[in-house]
């Protein structure tokens, strides 16, 4: 996707990209109701816009622009949720000097509903992350990271349910295997579980036992499988049956439009990822109409 990045950004500069995607949603629905899913990933402490001389993103991004756009969309839309797929930390001096506090405080002001943990959240160790989470007034969802006996015990949740109009939304969080990415001392005592099996188990529980009609996975697995890292969003979509949407991160992938992957039951799973650095705010509008659903995907370039 790196080869298409500049073309993608040039296309976006003329206006937000939008793509309509047919989709089947489980459960009952009401005519004409729409859920707007706003999402970010891999912001990497870019509180300010990129510099004017940046080779890829001159003057793009920034928390202030994102907050303004989120407020505008919330005023336009009835049902809105705001999510992040990890790697909030690390990338600018803000993190080096303040350790993540301003990122989480500003995300709280923007009223994020949930986030998951990326590998860079462990850069200063689990105690540091646990200390910073006091500034987040929103939950971190980690379904396949087990933190018993560590500083992060009871600091995260395995799943969350949000209700908006006719939508009962189950949210899960799936983290990458930290081995080879994070210093072993920085996650000592944490247990990493297979994200595909745990993702399916948790999503099925939310669908069947908790009666959710939309399941969203916040994933920091990366979009592609490799020999070194076989777990990915595409594998997750193809090898599960209860996940509807994957909001991805880790690979800094600029998708011109969301991907559709057939799951084990032959139904489409939507995968979206919006690059990195906070230059784009992703938007997925899910509209229920007489038992059928349509997605409208929009990528907002922040300039």
C-alpha positions in Angstrom: 0.0 0.0 0.0 3.0 2.3 0.3 3.3 2.6 -3.5 -0.2 3.9 -3.7 0.0 6.3 -0.7 0.8 9.5 -2.6 -1.8 8.8 -5.2 -4.3 8.1 -2.5 -3.5 11.3 -0.6 -3.7 13.3 -3.9 -7.1 11.8 -4.6 -8.2 12.6 -1.0 -7.0 16.2 -1.4 -9.9 16.8 -3.8 -12.4 15.7 -1.2 -13.1 12.7 1.0 -13.3 9.3 -0.6 -16.6 7.5 -0.2 -17.6 4.0 -1.2 -20.9 2.2 -0.7 -20.6 -1.5 0.3 -23.5 -4.0 0.6 -23.5 -5.9 3.8 -25.7 -8.3 5.8 -26.2 -7.6 9.5 -27.4 -10.2 12.0 -30.5 -9.6 14.0 -33.5 -7.4 13.8 -33.4 -3.9 12.5 -35.4 -0.8 12.0 -35.8 1.1 8.8 -33.6 4.1 8.1 -31.4 3.9 11.2 -27.6 4.6 10.8 -24.6 4.1 13.0 -21.5 6.2 12.3 -18.2 4.5 13.3 -15.4 7.0 13.4 -11.9 5.5 13.8 -8.2 6.1 14.0 -5.0 3.9 14.3 -1.3 4.4 14.7 -1.5 8.1 15.6 1.9 7.8 17.2 1.8 10.9 19.4 1.2 13.3 16.5 -0.7 15.9 18.5 0.2 18.6 16.0 -0.1 18.6 12.2 3.0 17.4 10.3 5.5 20.1 9.4 5.1 22.1 6.2 8.2 20.5 4.7 7.2 16.9 5.5 7.8 14.7 2.4 4.5 12.8 2.6 2.1 14.7 4.9 2.9 18.5 4.8 0.5 20.4 7.1 -1.8 17.4 7.5 -3.3 15.9 10.7 -3.3 17.2 14.2 -5.6 16.5 17.2 -7.3 19.9 16.9 -8.5 19.2 13.3 -9.7 15.8 14.3 -11.6 17.1 17.2 -13.3 19.7 15.1 -14.3 17.2 12.5 -15.6 14.8 15.1 -17.7 17.5 16.7 -19.1 18.4 13.3 -20.0 14.8 12.5 -21.6 14.3 15.9 -23.8 17.3 15.2 -24.8 15.8 11.8 -25.3 12.2 12.9 -27.6 10.7 15.5 -25.6 7.6 16.5 -21.8 7.9 16.6 -19.1 5.9 18.2 -15.3 6.7 18.1 -12.7 4.0 18.3 -8.9 3.6 18.1 -6.9 0.5 17.0 -3.7 1.1 18.9 -0.2 2.6 18.8 -1.4 5.9 20.3 2.1 6.3 21.8 5.6 6.9 20.5 6.7 9.0 17.6 7.1 12.6 18.7 8.7 14.5 21.6 5.3 14.7 23.3 5.7 11.0 24.2 9.3 11.4 25.2 8.6 14.3 27.6 5.1 13.5 28.8 4.8 9.7 28.5 1.4 9.5 26.9 -0.6 11.7 29.2 -1.6 14.4 26.7 -2.6 11.9 24.1 -5.0 10.2 26.5 -6.3 13.4 28.0 -7.1 14.8 24.5 -8.7 11.5 23.4 -10.9 11.7 26.6 -11.9 15.3 25.6 -12.8 13.9 22.1 -15.0 11.3 23.9 -13.5 8.2 22.5 -15.7 5.2 23.2 -12.9 2.5 23.2 -9.4 1.7 22.1 -7.1 -1.3 22.0 -3.4 -1.6 23.0 -0.7 -1.5 20.3 2.8 -2.8 20.7 4.2 0.7 21.2 2.0 1.2 24.2 4.5 -1.2 25.9 7.6 0.9 25.0 8.1 2.1 28.6 6.8 -1.1 30.3 3.6 -2.2 31.8 3.9 -0.1 35.0 4.3 3.0 32.9 1.2 2.1 30.8 -0.8 1.3 33.8 0.1 4.7 35.3 -0.9 6.5 32.1 -4.3 4.8 31.8 -5.6 7.0 34.7 -5.8 9.8 32.1 -8.1 7.8 29.8 -11.8 8.1 30.6 -12.5 5.4 28.1 -11.8 1.6 28.2 -9.0 -0.2 26.6 -10.3 -3.5 25.1 -7.9 -6.4 25.2 -9.4 -9.8 24.5 -6.2 -11.8 23.9 -3.8 -10.1 26.3 -4.1 -11.5 29.8 -2.6 -9.3 32.5 -3.2 -11.3 35.8 -0.4 -10.6 38.3 0.9 -7.6 36.3 0.5 -3.9 36.8 -2.1 -3.9 34.1 -4.4 -6.4 35.9 -8.0 -5.0 35.9 -6.8 -2.0 33.8 -8.3 -3.3 30.6 -11.5 -5.1 29.6 -12.0 -8.2 27.4 -15.0 -6.8 25.6 -17.5 -3.9 25.8 -21.1 -3.4 24.7 -22.4 -0.1 23.4 -26.0 0.6 22.5 -27.0 3.2 19.9 -30.5 3.2 18.6 -31.3 -0.2 17.1 -27.6 -1.2 17.4 -26.2 -3.4 20.1 -22.5 -3.2 19.4 -20.1 -5.7 20.8 -16.4 -4.5 20.7 -13.4 -6.8 21.1 -9.7 -6.0 21.0 -7.0 -8.1 19.5 -3.3 -7.4 20.0 -0.2 -8.5 18.1 2.2 -11.1 19.5 4.8 -8.8 21.3 7.6 -11.3 20.8 10.3 -9.6 18.6 8.5 -6.3 18.8 8.7 -5.4 22.5 11.5 -5.9 24.9 10.6 -9.0 27.0 11.0 -7.1 30.2 8.3 -4.7 29.1 5.6 -7.3 29.0 6.9 -9.9 31.5 4.0 -11.8 33.0 1.5 -11.0 30.2 0.0 -14.0 28.4 -0.7 -13.6 24.7 -3.5 -15.8 23.3 -4.2 -16.8 19.8 -6.2 -13.8 18.4 -8.2 -15.9 15.9 -9.5 -18.4 18.4 -10.1 -15.9 21.1 -11.6 -13.4 18.7 -14.1 -16.0 17.5 -14.9 -17.2 21.0 -15.5 -13.6 22.3 -17.4 -12.5 19.3 -19.7 -15.6 19.4 -20.3 -15.0 23.1 -21.3 -11.4 22.4 -23.5 -12.4 19.5 -25.3 -15.3 21.1 -25.2 -14.7 24.8 -25.2 -10.9 24.9 -27.5 -10.5 21.8 -25.3 -8.0 20.0 -26.2 -7.4 16.4 -22.9 -5.9 15.3 -19.5 -7.1 16.3 -16.4 -4.8 15.8 -12.9 -6.1 16.3 -10.3 -3.4 17.2 -7.2 -5.1 15.8 -3.5 -4.3 16.1 -2.5 -7.4 14.1 -1.7 -5.8 10.8 -3.5 -6.4 7.5 -1.2 -9.0 6.0 0.0 -12.3 7.2 3.7 -13.0 6.9 5.9 -16.1 7.6 7.1 -14.3 10.8 3.7 -13.0 11.8 0.9 -15.3 10.4 -1.9 -13.5 12.3 -3.5 -10.7 10.5 -6.8 -8.9 9.8 -7.3 -10.9 6.6 -6.8 -14.2 8.4 -9.0 -13.1 11.2 -11.8 -12.2 8.8 -11.5 -15.5 6.8 -11.2 -17.9 9.8 -14.0 -16.5 12.0 -17.8 -16.4 11.6 -19.0 -13.8 14.2 -17.0 -10.7 13.5 -18.6 -8.1 11.2 -16.1 -5.2 11.1 -12.3 -5.1 11.7 -10.9 -1.7 12.5 -7.2 -2.4 11.9 -3.8 -1.0 12.7 -0.1 -1.7 13.0 0.9 -1.9 9.3 0.2 1.8 8.6 -1.9 0.8 5.6 -3.8 3.5 3.6 -6.8 1.7 2.2 -8.6 3.6 -0.6 -11.7 1.8 0.5 -12.4 -1.0 3.0 -11.7 -4.5 2.0 -14.3 -7.3 2.0 -13.2 -10.7 3.0 -15.5 -13.8 3.1 -15.8 -15.4 6.5 -16.3 -19.1 7.3 -20.0 -18.7 6.5 -19.4 -16.9 3.2 -20.5 -13.5 4.6 -18.5 -10.3 4.0 -16.4 -9.0 6.8 -15.3 -5.3 6.4 -11.7 -4.4 7.1 -10.6 -0.8 7.3 -7.4 1.0 8.2 -6.4 4.7 7.8 -2.7 4.8 7.5 -0.8 6.4 10.4 0.0 9.7 12.1 -3.6 10.9 12.4 -3.7 12.3 8.9 -7.0 10.6 8.2 -10.2 10.0 10.2 -12.0 6.9 9.0 -15.8 6.8 8.9 -18.1 3.8 8.3 -21.8 4.5 8.2 -23.9 1.4 8.7 -27.5 1.9 7.6 -30.2 -0.7 8.5 -33.1 -0.9 6.1 -35.8 -3.6 6.3 -33.4 -6.2 7.7 -30.6 -5.4 5.2 -27.6 -3.2 5.7 -25.3 -1.0 3.7 -22.0 0.5 4.6 -20.9 3.9 3.3 -17.1 4.3 3.9 -15.5 7.8 4.0 -11.9 8.7 4.5 -11.4 12.3 5.8 -8.1 13.8 5.1 -7.3 16.2 8.0 -5.9 19.4 6.5 
